[in-house]
Amino acid sequence: MTRNSMGQFMSALRKANGMTQQEVADRLGVSNKAVSRWERDECAPDITLIPAIAELYGVTCDELLRGERMMQTSVVQVQEPGDGAEEGSIEKGKSDKRAERQRKALITRALSSFKTKTLLSVTLSAVGLICMLGISYGFYRPVIGFAVLMLFEAAAVVLEVLAITKLKELKENELFEEAEEKDVTRVDESLGKYSFAGFMTAFSVVAVSLPLMLVRSKYIESVLLLRHYLEFSVGIVLGLVVFGILIKDLYVGWLTGRKREKVMWNRNCVIMNSIQLGALALALIFAIVLPYFSRFNPETETIGTTIALAPLFPGLFIVIIPALLIVFLIIEKKEKQKILFHGLRNVLLLPTVFAMGAAHSVGFSYNHMLEQSYQKYDYWNTGLILKGLGWALLIITAFLIVGRIEQRKRVP
């Protein structure tokens, strides 16, 4: 028996199975040009593809590498009536198992490649941030650093788009059309989760870098002080976490085509949130408006209010506590935890209202030379406003994360 090359043997096996080069390429997850080069002996298949090719053609790995069939001892049996149908059923079962193994191998390789490209995309984003910080604080050139950052982020986004496109091609493969629902779900979950991580990382890096571009320091020319930059970054990161949690399900549903389950809002939670958050908003409005009713006494040089609004500011929020208790007592037992969870979050937002309310004050400039000549002016404490917003972001982020964890636990 003349021994053929591996490429000739693969060509003969393909023709014997009645398959085209494109069909073989689709089943193996490669291009038809690669199959053509294998059969012309211009190159050999990757070692990881050898078992899949052997399964596809119904030969062993040794036979494929040797380029010929190995002699085997055959046993002749007398065929009884009906044996042909039984043998056909057995052969069909073997063919189905072979196709299933090929399908799983194809999915595993595609997901592994997709995850690797996503990891490279995330790495490019991180390297861009490091370059941005190095150029900004090493050479005091944040504009140049931001330009370098954008080059890295553009490369990261392009790489992630290519990875998504390649994985979506898997869903068009004829083998994948017969995949089980659990395999389809696994591919969709990986596609949504990892691609979201890649895009969100690139977006987050750009957002965290913006303070270096938009804010200038008074003490160091053209570069924000590192301490102030870290303060800005903490707030931005908390905001990004909230944004990511809220937008992830919508993104995954859009990308994979899977409809997002509608969230049924609890009526009692909606009522309680409306009462509490409305009271918080009114309290903040009172805190901002109240200083405008202040008056200045030039004789005693003191500031007073013309109307007694001061007690309303802390008292306004107190009215929601009885409302919370009433709702909490009348609802069903299984809903009490939800109500208490949302209520505690809203109560913890009260320091934000006090901080932002205290940030606004009205002052008076009095001229002693000209009696009863004074001018009213507004004053805003930016530090208190940022601290109030930071506290609100921290509370919202923490409760969103806890809520998402609890939701995942309830999903079977």
DRENMAR-897022 format. One record per residue (C-alpha): x, y, z. Coordinates in Angstrom, 1 decimal, decimal comma, m for minus. Layout:
BEGIN
c1:X c2:Y c3:Z $
...
This chain:
BEGIN
c1:0,0 c2:0,0 c3:0,0 $
c1:1,5 c2:3,3 c3:m1,1 $
c1:1,8 c2:5,7 c3:1,8 $
c1:0,4 c2:9,2 c3:1,0 $
c1:1,2 c2:12,5 c3:2,6 $
c1:m1,0 c2:13,8 c3:5,4 $
c1:m2,5 c2:16,4 c3:3,1 $
c1:m3,3 c2:13,9 c3:0,4 $
c1:m4,8 c2:11,6 c3:3,0 $
c1:m7,0 c2:14,4 c3:4,3 $
c1:m8,1 c2:15,3 c3:0,8 $
c1:m9,1 c2:11,7 c3:0,0 $
c1:m11,0 c2:11,4 c3:3,3 $
c1:m12,9 c2:14,6 c3:2,6 $
c1:m13,9 c2:13,5 c3:m0,8 $
c1:m14,9 c2:10,0 c3:0,5 $
c1:m17,2 c2:11,7 c3:3,0 $
c1:m18,7 c2:13,9 c3:0,3 $
c1:m17,7 c2:17,2 c3:1,9 $
c1:m16,4 c2:20,4 c3:0,5 $
c1:m13,5 c2:22,4 c3:1,9 $
c1:m15,9 c2:25,0 c3:3,1 $
c1:m18,0 c2:22,5 c3:5,0 $
c1:m14,8 c2:21,1 c3:6,7 $
c1:m13,7 c2:24,7 c3:7,5 $
c1:m17,1 c2:25,5 c3:9,0 $
c1:m17,1 c2:22,4 c3:11,2 $
c1:m13,5 c2:23,1 c3:12,5 $
c1:m14,0 c2:26,8 c3:12,9 $
c1:m11,2 c2:27,7 c3:10,4 $
c1:m11,1 c2:29,3 c3:6,9 $
c1:m11,4 c2:27,3 c3:3,7 $
c1:m8,0 c2:28,6 c3:2,7 $
c1:m6,5 c2:26,9 c3:5,7 $
c1:m8,1 c2:23,6 c3:4,7 $
c1:m6,8 c2:24,1 c3:1,1 $
c1:m3,2 c2:24,7 c3:2,4 $
c1:m3,4 c2:21,5 c3:4,5 $
c1:m4,4 c2:19,4 c3:1,6 $
c1:m1,7 c2:20,8 c3:m0,6 $
c1:0,9 c2:20,1 c3:2,2 $
c1:1,8 c2:23,7 c3:2,4 $
c1:1,4 c2:23,6 c3:6,2 $
c1:0,1 c2:21,2 c3:8,8 $
c1:m3,0 c2:21,7 c3:11,0 $
c1:m2,5 c2:23,0 c3:14,5 $
c1:m1,9 c2:20,2 c3:17,0 $
c1:m5,0 c2:21,1 c3:18,9 $
c1:m7,1 c2:20,5 c3:15,8 $
c1:m5,8 c2:17,0 c3:15,1 $
c1:m8,4 c2:15,2 c3:17,4 $
c1:m11,2 c2:17,2 c3:15,9 $
c1:m10,1 c2:16,4 c3:12,3 $
c1:m9,8 c2:12,7 c3:13,1 $
c1:m13,3 c2:12,7 c3:14,6 $
c1:m14,6 c2:14,5 c3:11,6 $
c1:m13,2 c2:11,9 c3:9,1 $
c1:m13,7 c2:8,9 c3:11,3 $
c1:m10,1 c2:7,9 c3:11,6 $
c1:m7,6 c2:7,8 c3:14,5 $
c1:m5,0 c2:10,5 c3:15,2 $
c1:m2,3 c2:8,0 c3:14,4 $
c1:m3,8 c2:7,2 c3:11,0 $
c1:m4,2 c2:10,9 c3:10,2 $
c1:m0,5 c2:11,7 c3:11,1 $
c1:0,7 c2:8,6 c3:9,2 $
c1:m1,3 c2:9,6 c3:6,1 $
c1:m2,7 c2:6,1 c3:5,7 $
c1:m5,2 c2:3,6 c3:7,1 $
c1:m3,7 c2:1,1 c3:9,5 $
c1:m4,4 c2:m2,6 c3:8,9 $
c1:m6,9 c2:m4,0 c3:11,3 $
c1:m8,2 c2:m7,5 c3:11,8 $
c1:m11,8 c2:m7,7 c3:10,8 $
c1:m14,3 c2:m10,3 c3:12,0 $
c1:m16,9 c2:m11,5 c3:9,6 $
c1:m20,3 c2:m12,2 c3:11,2 $
c1:m23,4 c2:m13,7 c3:9,7 $
c1:m26,0 c2:m10,9 c3:9,4 $
c1:m29,5 c2:m11,9 c3:10,6 $
c1:m32,6 c2:m10,2 c3:9,3 $
c1:m33,1 c2:m6,8 c3:10,7 $
c1:m29,4 c2:m6,4 c3:11,6 $
c1:m28,9 c2:m3,8 c3:8,9 $
c1:m31,4 c2:m1,4 c3:10,5 $
c1:m29,8 c2:m2,0 c3:13,9 $
c1:m26,3 c2:m1,4 c3:12,5 $
c1:m27,6 c2:1,8 c3:10,8 $
c1:m29,0 c2:3,0 c3:14,1 $
c1:m25,7 c2:2,3 c3:15,8 $
c1:m23,7 c2:4,1 c3:13,1 $
c1:m26,1 c2:7,1 c3:13,4 $
c1:m25,6 c2:7,2 c3:17,1 $
c1:m21,9 c2:7,2 c3:16,7 $
c1:m22,2 c2:10,0 c3:14,1 $
c1:m24,3 c2:12,0 c3:16,5 $
c1:m21,8 c2:11,6 c3:19,3 $
c1:m19,0 c2:12,5 c3:17,0 $
c1:m20,8 c2:15,7 c3:15,9 $
c1:m21,5 c2:16,5 c3:19,5 $
c1:m17,8 c2:16,2 c3:20,4 $
c1:m16,9 c2:18,4 c3:17,5 $
c1:m19,5 c2:21,0 c3:18,5 $
c1:m18,2 c2:21,2 c3:22,1 $
c1:m14,6 c2:21,4 c3:20,9 $
c1:m15,6 c2:24,2 c3:18,5 $
c1:m17,4 c2:26,2 c3:21,2 $
c1:m14,6 c2:25,7 c3:23,7 $
c1:m12,0 c2:27,0 c3:21,2 $
c1:m14,1 c2:30,0 c3:20,2 $
c1:m14,8 c2:31,0 c3:23,8 $
c1:m11,1 c2:30,6 c3:24,8 $
c1:m10,1 c2:32,8 c3:21,9 $
c1:m12,7 c2:35,4 c3:22,7 $
c1:m11,7 c2:35,6 c3:26,4 $
c1:m8,1 c2:35,9 c3:25,5 $
c1:m8,8 c2:38,9 c3:23,2 $
c1:m11,0 c2:40,5 c3:25,8 $
c1:m8,1 c2:40,2 c3:28,3 $
c1:m5,8 c2:41,8 c3:25,8 $
c1:m8,3 c2:44,6 c3:25,4 $
c1:m8,5 c2:45,2 c3:29,1 $
c1:m4,7 c2:45,2 c3:29,3 $
c1:m4,4 c2:47,8 c3:26,6 $
c1:m6,9 c2:50,0 c3:28,5 $
c1:m4,8 c2:49,6 c3:31,7 $
c1:m1,6 c2:50,4 c3:29,9 $
c1:m3,1 c2:53,5 c3:28,5 $
c1:m4,0 c2:54,8 c3:32,0 $
c1:m0,5 c2:54,1 c3:33,2 $
c1:0,9 c2:56,1 c3:30,3 $
c1:m1,5 c2:58,9 c3:31,0 $
c1:m0,5 c2:59,2 c3:34,7 $
c1:3,2 c2:58,8 c3:33,9 $
c1:3,2 c2:61,6 c3:31,2 $
c1:1,0 c2:63,9 c3:33,3 $
c1:2,9 c2:63,6 c3:36,6 $
c1:6,3 c2:62,8 c3:35,2 $
c1:6,5 c2:65,4 c3:32,5 $
c1:3,5 c2:67,7 c3:33,4 $
c1:1,9 c2:67,2 c3:30,0 $
c1:m1,6 c2:65,9 c3:30,6 $
c1:m2,8 c2:66,8 c3:27,1 $
c1:m0,1 c2:64,6 c3:25,5 $
c1:m0,8 c2:61,9 c3:28,0 $
c1:m4,5 c2:62,0 c3:27,2 $
c1:m3,7 c2:61,7 c3:23,5 $
c1:m1,6 c2:58,6 c3:24,1 $
c1:m4,4 c2:57,3 c3:26,3 $
c1:m7,0 c2:57,7 c3:23,5 $
c1:m4,7 c2:55,7 c3:21,1 $
c1:m4,6 c2:52,8 c3:23,6 $
c1:m8,3 c2:53,0 c3:24,2 $
c1:m9,1 c2:53,0 c3:20,5 $
c1:m7,0 c2:49,9 c3:20,0 $
c1:m8,7 c2:48,2 c3:22,9 $
c1:m12,2 c2:49,0 c3:21,5 $
c1:m11,3 c2:47,8 c3:18,0 $
c1:m9,8 c2:44,6 c3:19,4 $
c1:m13,0 c2:44,0 c3:21,4 $
c1:m15,2 c2:44,6 c3:18,4 $
c1:m13,2 c2:42,1 c3:16,4 $
c1:m13,5 c2:39,5 c3:19,2 $
c1:m17,3 c2:40,0 c3:19,3 $
c1:m17,5 c2:39,7 c3:15,5 $
c1:m15,5 c2:36,5 c3:15,5 $
c1:m17,6 c2:34,9 c3:18,3 $
c1:m20,8 c2:35,8 c3:16,5 $
c1:m19,5 c2:33,9 c3:13,4 $
c1:m19,7 c2:30,8 c3:15,6 $
c1:m23,5 c2:31,2 c3:15,9 $
c1:m23,7 c2:31,0 c3:12,1 $
c1:m21,8 c2:27,7 c3:11,9 $
c1:m23,9 c2:24,7 c3:10,9 $
c1:m22,7 c2:22,7 c3:13,8 $
c1:m23,8 c2:25,4 c3:16,3 $
c1:m27,4 c2:25,4 c3:14,8 $
c1:m27,9 c2:22,0 c3:16,5 $
c1:m26,3 c2:23,0 c3:19,8 $
c1:m28,2 c2:22,4 c3:23,0 $
c1:m29,8 c2:25,3 c3:24,8 $
c1:m27,3 c2:25,2 c3:27,6 $
c1:m24,4 c2:25,6 c3:25,1 $
c1:m26,2 c2:28,5 c3:23,4 $
c1:m26,8 c2:30,1 c3:26,8 $
c1:m23,1 c2:29,7 c3:27,8 $
c1:m22,0 c2:31,4 c3:24,6 $
c1:m24,5 c2:34,3 c3:25,0 $
c1:m23,5 c2:34,8 c3:28,7 $
c1:m19,8 c2:34,8 c3:27,9 $
c1:m20,4 c2:37,2 c3:24,9 $
c1:m22,3 c2:39,6 c3:27,0 $
c1:m20,3 c2:39,5 c3:30,2 $
c1:m16,8 c2:39,6 c3:28,8 $
c1:m17,5 c2:42,2 c3:26,1 $
c1:m19,2 c2:44,4 c3:28,6 $
c1:m16,1 c2:44,2 c3:30,8 $
c1:m13,9 c2:45,2 c3:27,8 $
c1:m16,0 c2:48,2 c3:26,8 $
c1:m16,7 c2:49,3 c3:30,4 $
c1:m13,0 c2:49,2 c3:31,2 $
c1:m12,1 c2:51,4 c3:28,2 $
c1:m14,9 c2:53,8 c3:29,1 $
c1:m14,0 c2:53,9 c3:32,8 $
c1:m10,3 c2:54,6 c3:32,0 $
c1:m11,3 c2:57,6 c3:29,9 $
c1:m13,7 c2:58,9 c3:32,5 $
c1:m11,1 c2:58,6 c3:35,3 $
c1:m8,6 c2:60,5 c3:33,2 $
c1:m10,9 c2:63,4 c3:32,5 $
c1:m10,1 c2:65,4 c3:35,8 $
c1:m6,5 c2:65,7 c3:34,6 $
c1:m7,7 c2:67,3 c3:31,4 $
c1:m10,5 c2:69,5 c3:32,7 $
c1:m9,1 c2:70,7 c3:36,1 $
c1:m6,0 c2:72,7 c3:36,7 $
c1:m4,0 c2:73,0 c3:39,9 $
c1:m3,2 c2:76,4 c3:41,5 $
c1:0,1 c2:75,2 c3:42,8 $
c1:1,6 c2:73,1 c3:40,1 $
c1:1,4 c2:74,4 c3:36,5 $
c1:m1,1 c2:72,4 c3:34,3 $
c1:m1,4 c2:69,3 c3:36,5 $
c1:m4,0 c2:68,6 c3:39,2 $
c1:m2,6 c2:67,7 c3:42,6 $
c1:m2,5 c2:64,0 c3:43,1 $
c1:m4,5 c2:64,2 c3:46,3 $
c1:m7,3 c2:66,1 c3:44,6 $
c1:m7,1 c2:63,8 c3:41,6 $
c1:m7,7 c2:60,8 c3:43,9 $
c1:m10,7 c2:62,5 c3:45,5 $
c1:m12,2 c2:63,1 c3:42,1 $
c1:m11,4 c2:59,5 c3:41,0 $
c1:m13,2 c2:57,9 c3:44,0 $
c1:m16,4 c2:59,8 c3:43,1 $
c1:m16,0 c2:58,9 c3:39,4 $
c1:m15,5 c2:55,2 c3:40,2 $
c1:m18,5 c2:55,1 c3:42,4 $
c1:m20,6 c2:56,7 c3:39,7 $
c1:m19,2 c2:54,2 c3:37,1 $
c1:m20,2 c2:51,3 c3:39,4 $
c1:m23,8 c2:52,5 c3:39,6 $
c1:m23,9 c2:53,1 c3:35,8 $
c1:m22,5 c2:49,7 c3:35,1 $
c1:m25,0 c2:47,9 c3:37,4 $
c1:m27,9 c2:49,7 c3:35,8 $
c1:m26,8 c2:49,4 c3:32,2 $
c1:m25,4 c2:45,8 c3:32,1 $
c1:m28,6 c2:43,9 c3:31,6 $
c1:m29,8 c2:46,3 c3:28,9 $
c1:m26,4 c2:45,9 c3:27,0 $
c1:m26,4 c2:42,1 c3:27,3 $
c1:m30,0 c2:41,9 c3:26,0 $
c1:m29,2 c2:44,1 c3:23,1 $
c1:m26,0 c2:42,3 c3:22,1 $
c1:m27,3 c2:38,7 c3:22,4 $
c1:m30,9 c2:39,3 c3:21,3 $
c1:m32,2 c2:37,8 c3:24,5 $
c1:m35,2 c2:39,7 c3:25,9 $
c1:m34,5 c2:41,1 c3:29,3 $
c1:m37,0 c2:39,9 c3:31,9 $
c1:m39,3 c2:42,8 c3:33,0 $
c1:m38,8 c2:43,9 c3:36,5 $
c1:m42,1 c2:44,0 c3:38,4 $
c1:m41,9 c2:47,0 c3:40,7 $
c1:m43,3 c2:46,3 c3:44,2 $
c1:m46,2 c2:48,8 c3:44,8 $
c1:m45,4 c2:49,3 c3:48,4 $
c1:m41,7 c2:50,0 c3:47,6 $
c1:m42,8 c2:52,6 c3:45,0 $
c1:m45,1 c2:54,3 c3:47,5 $
c1:m42,5 c2:54,4 c3:50,2 $
c1:m39,7 c2:55,6 c3:47,9 $
c1:m41,9 c2:58,4 c3:46,6 $
c1:m42,7 c2:59,6 c3:50,1 $
c1:m39,1 c2:59,4 c3:51,4 $
c1:m37,3 c2:60,8 c3:48,3 $
c1:m39,9 c2:63,5 c3:47,9 $
c1:m39,4 c2:64,5 c3:51,5 $
c1:m35,6 c2:64,5 c3:50,9 $
c1:m36,0 c2:66,8 c3:47,9 $
c1:m38,3 c2:69,2 c3:49,7 $
c1:m35,9 c2:69,3 c3:52,7 $
c1:m33,0 c2:70,2 c3:50,3 $
c1:m35,1 c2:72,9 c3:48,6 $
c1:m35,9 c2:74,4 c3:52,0 $
c1:m32,2 c2:74,3 c3:53,0 $
c1:m31,2 c2:76,2 c3:49,9 $
c1:m34,0 c2:78,7 c3:49,9 $
c1:m34,0 c2:79,5 c3:53,6 $
c1:m30,9 c2:81,7 c3:53,6 $
c1:m32,6 c2:84,1 c3:51,2 $
c1:m35,0 c2:85,1 c3:54,0 $
c1:m32,1 c2:86,2 c3:56,2 $
c1:m31,8 c2:89,8 c3:57,3 $
c1:m28,9 c2:91,8 c3:58,6 $
c1:m29,0 c2:93,9 c3:61,8 $
c1:m26,3 c2:96,6 c3:61,4 $
c1:m26,5 c2:97,6 c3:65,1 $
c1:m25,8 c2:94,1 c3:66,5 $
c1:m24,1 c2:92,9 c3:63,3 $
c1:m26,1 c2:89,7 c3:63,5 $
c1:m28,0 c2:87,7 c3:60,8 $
c1:m31,6 c2:86,5 c3:61,5 $
c1:m34,5 c2:85,1 c3:59,6 $
c1:m37,8 c2:86,9 c3:58,9 $
c1:m39,8 c2:83,7 c3:59,0 $
c1:m39,6 c2:80,6 c3:61,2 $
c1:m38,6 c2:78,1 c3:58,5 $
c1:m35,6 c2:76,6 c3:60,3 $
c1:m37,6 c2:74,0 c3:62,3 $
c1:m39,2 c2:72,7 c3:59,1 $
c1:m35,9 c2:71,6 c3:57,6 $
c1:m35,0 c2:68,8 c3:60,1 $
c1:m38,7 c2:68,2 c3:60,9 $
c1:m39,7 c2:67,6 c3:57,3 $
c1:m37,9 c2:64,3 c3:57,1 $
c1:m39,2 c2:63,1 c3:60,4 $
c1:m42,7 c2:62,8 c3:58,9 $
c1:m41,6 c2:59,9 c3:56,7 $
c1:m40,7 c2:57,7 c3:59,7 $
c1:m44,4 c2:57,1 c3:60,8 $
c1:m45,3 c2:56,6 c3:57,1 $
c1:m42,5 c2:54,0 c3:56,9 $
c1:m43,7 c2:52,2 c3:60,0 $
c1:m47,3 c2:52,2 c3:58,9 $
c1:m46,4 c2:50,6 c3:55,5 $
c1:m44,1 c2:48,2 c3:57,2 $
c1:m46,8 c2:47,0 c3:59,6 $
c1:m49,6 c2:46,5 c3:57,1 $
c1:m47,7 c2:44,7 c3:54,3 $
c1:m47,2 c2:41,0 c3:54,1 $
c1:m44,3 c2:39,4 c3:55,9 $
c1:m42,4 c2:38,4 c3:52,8 $
c1:m42,3 c2:42,0 c3:51,6 $
c1:m41,0 c2:43,5 c3:54,8 $
c1:m37,4 c2:42,9 c3:54,0 $
c1:m37,7 c2:44,7 c3:50,7 $
c1:m39,4 c2:47,6 c3:52,3 $
c1:m36,9 c2:47,8 c3:55,1 $
c1:m34,0 c2:47,6 c3:52,6 $
c1:m35,2 c2:50,5 c3:50,5 $
c1:m36,2 c2:52,5 c3:53,5 $
c1:m32,8 c2:52,2 c3:55,2 $
c1:m31,1 c2:53,3 c3:52,0 $
c1:m33,3 c2:56,4 c3:51,8 $
c1:m32,7 c2:57,3 c3:55,5 $
c1:m29,0 c2:57,0 c3:55,0 $
c1:m29,2 c2:59,7 c3:52,3 $
c1:m30,2 c2:62,3 c3:54,9 $
c1:m26,6 c2:63,4 c3:55,6 $
c1:m26,3 c2:64,3 c3:51,9 $
c1:m29,2 c2:66,7 c3:52,2 $
c1:m27,7 c2:68,3 c3:55,3 $
c1:m24,3 c2:68,6 c3:53,7 $
c1:m25,5 c2:70,1 c3:50,5 $
c1:m28,0 c2:72,3 c3:52,4 $
c1:m25,3 c2:73,7 c3:54,6 $
c1:m23,1 c2:74,4 c3:51,6 $
c1:m25,3 c2:77,4 c3:50,7 $
c1:m25,4 c2:80,5 c3:52,8 $
c1:m26,1 c2:84,2 c3:52,3 $
c1:m23,6 c2:86,8 c3:53,6 $
c1:m23,7 c2:90,6 c3:54,0 $
c1:m21,0 c2:93,1 c3:53,3 $
c1:m21,6 c2:96,1 c3:55,6 $
c1:m19,9 c2:99,5 c3:55,2 $
c1:m19,4 c2:101,2 c3:58,6 $
c1:m18,6 c2:104,5 c3:56,9 $
c1:m22,0 c2:104,6 c3:55,3 $
c1:m24,5 c2:103,4 c3:57,9 $
c1:m27,2 c2:101,0 c3:56,9 $
c1:m25,4 c2:100,4 c3:53,6 $
c1:m24,9 c2:96,7 c3:53,1 $
c1:m25,1 c2:94,2 c3:50,2 $
c1:m26,3 c2:90,7 c3:50,2 $
c1:m24,3 c2:87,9 c3:48,4 $
c1:m24,5 c2:84,2 c3:48,0 $
c1:m21,8 c2:81,7 c3:49,1 $
c1:m21,5 c2:78,1 c3:48,0 $
c1:m19,1 c2:75,7 c3:49,8 $
c1:m17,9 c2:73,4 c3:47,0 $
c1:m16,2 c2:71,0 c3:49,4 $
c1:m19,5 c2:70,3 c3:51,2 $
c1:m21,3 c2:69,7 c3:47,9 $
c1:m18,7 c2:67,2 c3:46,8 $
c1:m18,8 c2:65,4 c3:50,1 $
c1:m22,6 c2:65,2 c3:50,0 $
c1:m22,6 c2:63,8 c3:46,5 $
c1:m19,8 c2:61,4 c3:47,4 $
c1:m21,7 c2:60,0 c3:50,4 $
c1:m24,9 c2:59,6 c3:48,2 $
c1:m22,9 c2:57,7 c3:45,5 $
c1:m21,3 c2:55,5 c3:48,2 $
c1:m24,7 c2:54,6 c3:49,7 $
c1:m26,4 c2:54,0 c3:46,4 $
c1:m23,5 c2:51,9 c3:45,1 $
c1:m23,4 c2:49,7 c3:48,2 $
c1:m27,1 c2:49,1 c3:48,2 $
c1:m27,1 c2:48,3 c3:44,5 $
c1:m24,4 c2:45,8 c3:44,9 $
c1:m26,1 c2:44,1 c3:47,8 $
c1:m29,4 c2:44,1 c3:45,9 $
c1:m27,8 c2:42,5 c3:42,9 $
c1:m26,1 c2:39,8 c3:45,0 $
c1:m29,5 c2:38,9 c3:46,6 $
c1:m31,1 c2:38,8 c3:43,2 $
c1:m28,5 c2:36,4 c3:41,9 $
c1:m29,0 c2:34,2 c3:44,9 $
c1:m32,8 c2:34,0 c3:44,3 $
c1:m32,3 c2:33,0 c3:40,6 $
c1:m32,1 c2:29,1 c3:40,4 $
